[in-house]
Amino acid sequence: MVALDIDGTLVDAKNRLSPVVDAAVRQVVRAGAHVVLSTGRGLTATRPLARHFDLPTPYLVCSNGAVTVRLHPEGAALTHDGSVDGRGVELVDVVTFDPEPVVRMLLSRLPGVLVAVEELGVGYRVNAHFPPGELTGEIEVQSVAQLVSEPATRVILREPSIEAEHFLDIIDRVGLHGVSYYIGYTAWLDLAPEGVSKATGLAKVAERLGVDREDVLAIGDGDNDAEMLSWAGRGVAMGNAAIEIQRVADHVTALQEDHGVAVELARWFPDVTVPRADPPGGGSEAGKLPA
């Protein structure tokens, strides 16, 4: 089983996927390996990439492990228990938490913070609009009271008016309890249910597939990949990952811009090829994926 993070691993900050990595992932799929996208993204932002790779009835670990699904062809017949809906989504595992205590506490310290609550498979409910392009799916503006009135799988807090370092300092001083949380590269905070991570979601997928964790290759770059890289039989950090993430990995591959995923996959799948080096100013142009 091959577990792949998306942002900073498969695609760059502009959501571009290099042809080299694209071809490498497709070759791994053809080789018969189970490819699982494991990401902080919600389902609505993850599904297009699964479609792009033509993953056969794939498992997806979304929302940092709070949402694990399997995709079936759209329009497939509904199962008797409703486990597969009309969009072909089978909910394998969904974990929620009460967002109210932590959201209200953070709003008291950061009054202008933007809040988004994931609406599974639909989009987000927000207290105000986020910067363009940062959220996908349908967006509905609600009051904070409405946002925190129901259990949530994922909550995002974003403060675009301050530097990431200042935002991180505030989060560190506040101290967060009863949730799992991950800091993004900007002033961005992801909240998830306590004890939930990409590793917990992947463990459920591996159990379903009958795959031992020792036979899992996981590749990632972010703070939210640490548990996944530690859990997998082989955890590989991208060359662009923070040093703390590289330290928990078994190996460090090349940078995302140097096709790090393909470089690692080529070690285990003989039909995956990687160019030795792009000529100065050359190289294959990455293609932007649909949001």
C-alpha angles and dihedrals in degrees: 000000000000117000115196130190114214116209113062090003110056097011136028130236090282092053092252122153118202117232089235094058091040091056092044094054092046090052091052089052090050089050088062100250120143107247113199122187107218113188151145088237120106122247094263091058095041101049096069091060092049088053091047092056092044090232109188111240089326131197115231126196105204138173092032092301100315092106123043118176142165119220123223128180111292112256092027114153114275115249118242091252094046093244091135115049131202091273091059094252118145112193107221097172134351121183122189138185139193105265098187103088097048096039094051091045092052092045088056089058097035107031094177097049118131115234127201125182117198117243100202113246092351112066134258143316109218140184090222136354118285122223111288116281097014097104129040133206128029115342123206123183114222139162119270089248090058093045095056098038095094136044113271137205095205137008125190125201118193130180108184093174096069135056118264092242092055091047091051091048091055092049091049092050094047096052118212123229134181094026141072113239139186131195119222128213090264130041088297129131125190118201122198136169114289113270093016122123140143087272093060091050093047091049089059092049092048090051091052091049094044092240121147116228088239087066095054122103112197126186126188146137111204142084088256091059097062096092092044093051092048093048099048122086086239117022115188125191122207117245088244093056120113114266090249090060093045090055094059093049127090091224141006118224130193126295120282090249089053093054095258094172092053091046091057095042090052089063091065105025112056095200093059110099129195126191112242093232139336115246115251108286090000136087131115115307115243118236121227114237125222114264 
